[in-house]
């Protein structure tokens, strides 16, 4: 069962957003995934990442599922 993701409104300086978008593209992530990656890393570095947090999806396209025909 998939866990529902929280939605938030985030206001960023356009220059910061552009830099994040370029960084995300370099890492084959969406800008949203890049922000989540950075937040998780900051939480882990600060010792504040909960132990029961789900794993992030790997960068790039999801693997194709095999057909069960």
GROMACS elastic network, one bead per residue, 0.5 to 0.9 nm:
[ bonds ]
;  ai    aj funct       b0    kb
    2     5     6  0.88924   500
   12    15     6  0.81722   500
   12    16     6  0.64418   500
   12    17     6  0.60684   500
   13    16     6  0.52275   500
   13    17     6  0.62593   500
   13    18     6  0.87198   500
   14    18     6  0.61061   500
   14    19     6  0.85971   500
   15    18     6  0.51133   500
   15    19     6  0.62244   500
   15    20     6  0.86287   500
   16    19     6  0.51335   500
   16    20     6  0.61655   500
   16    21     6  0.85620   500
   17    20     6  0.50532   500
   17    21     6  0.60280   500
   17    22     6  0.86192   500
   17    31     6  0.82150   500
   18    21     6  0.50175   500
   18    22     6  0.62055   500
   18    23     6  0.85933   500
   19    22     6  0.52206   500
   19    23     6  0.61967   500
   19    24     6  0.85500   500
   20    23     6  0.50513   500
   20    24     6  0.59574   500
   20    25     6  0.85177   500
   20    31     6  0.63547   500
   20    34     6  0.72727   500
   20    35     6  0.77132   500
   21    24     6  0.50251   500
   21    25     6  0.61432   500
   21    26     6  0.86454   500
   21    29     6  0.87890   500
   21    30     6  0.73927   500
   21    31     6  0.51453   500
   21    32     6  0.88334   500
   21    34     6  0.81098   500
   22    25     6  0.51078   500
   22    26     6  0.62679   500
   22    27     6  0.87690   500
   22    31     6  0.84019   500
   23    26     6  0.50965   500
   23    27     6  0.63951   500
   23    28     6  0.86625   500
   23    29     6  0.84926   500
   23    31     6  0.82354   500
   23    34     6  0.78123   500
   24    27     6  0.50951   500
   24    28     6  0.60159   500
   24    30     6  0.57442   500
   24    31     6  0.54469   500
   24    32     6  0.85171   500
   24    33     6  0.77404   500
   24    34     6  0.54232   500
   24    35     6  0.85383   500
   25    29     6  0.57982   500
   25    30     6  0.68686   500
   25    31     6  0.77772   500
   26    29     6  0.76956   500
   27    30     6  0.87350   500
   27    34     6  0.82403   500
   27    59     6  0.69555   500
   27    60     6  0.82373   500
   28    59     6  0.55769   500
   28    60     6  0.52165   500
   28    61     6  0.84722   500
   29    32     6  0.79226   500
   29    33     6  0.58262   500
   29    34     6  0.60362   500
   29    58     6  0.86606   500
   29    59     6  0.54585   500
   29    60     6  0.62988   500
   29    61     6  0.89718   500
   30    33     6  0.51017   500
   30    34     6  0.61647   500
   30    35     6  0.86629   500
   30    59     6  0.87106   500
   30    60     6  0.89808   500
   31    34     6  0.50242   500
   31    35     6  0.62609   500
   31    36     6  0.87045   500
   32    35     6  0.52153   500
   32    36     6  0.63432   500
   32    37     6  0.86466   500
   33    36     6  0.50350   500
   33    37     6  0.60233   500
   33    38     6  0.86055   500
   33    56     6  0.84533   500
   33    57     6  0.86787   500
   33    59     6  0.85905   500
   34    38     6  0.61772   500
   34    39     6  0.85534   500
   35    38     6  0.51807   500
   35    39     6  0.61224   500
   35    40     6  0.85864   500
   36    39     6  0.50609   500
   36    40     6  0.60643   500
   36    41     6  0.85262   500
   36    56     6  0.85056   500
   37    40     6  0.52349   500
   37    41     6  0.61865   500
   37    42     6  0.86521   500
   37    56     6  0.77062   500
   38    41     6  0.50720   500
   38    42     6  0.61049   500
   38    43     6  0.85587   500
   39    42     6  0.50900   500
   39    43     6  0.61160   500
   39    44     6  0.85590   500
   40    43     6  0.50630   500
   40    44     6  0.60795   500
   40    45     6  0.85285   500
   40    49     6  0.68319   500
   41    44     6  0.50737   500
   41    45     6  0.60549   500
   41    46     6  0.85592   500
   41    49     6  0.83939   500
   42    45     6  0.50897   500
   42    46     6  0.61820   500
   42    47     6  0.85971   500
   42    48     6  0.84542   500
   42    49     6  0.84354   500
   43    46     6  0.51327   500
   43    47     6  0.61283   500
   43    50     6  0.85620   500
   44    48     6  0.58026   500
   44    50     6  0.84583   500
   45    48     6  0.76180   500
   45    49     6  0.82615   500
   46    49     6  0.77613   500
   47    50     6  0.85009   500
   48    51     6  0.89977   500
   49    52     6  0.86343   500
   49    53     6  0.73879   500
   50    53     6  0.56341   500
   51    54     6  0.87620   500
   55    58     6  0.89007   500
   56    59     6  0.88525   500
   57    60     6  0.88190   500
   57    62     6  0.82389   500
   58    61     6  0.83458   500
   58    62     6  0.78976   500
   59    62     6  0.82596   500
   60    63     6  0.89453   500
   61    64     6  0.86871   500
   62    65     6  0.88016   500
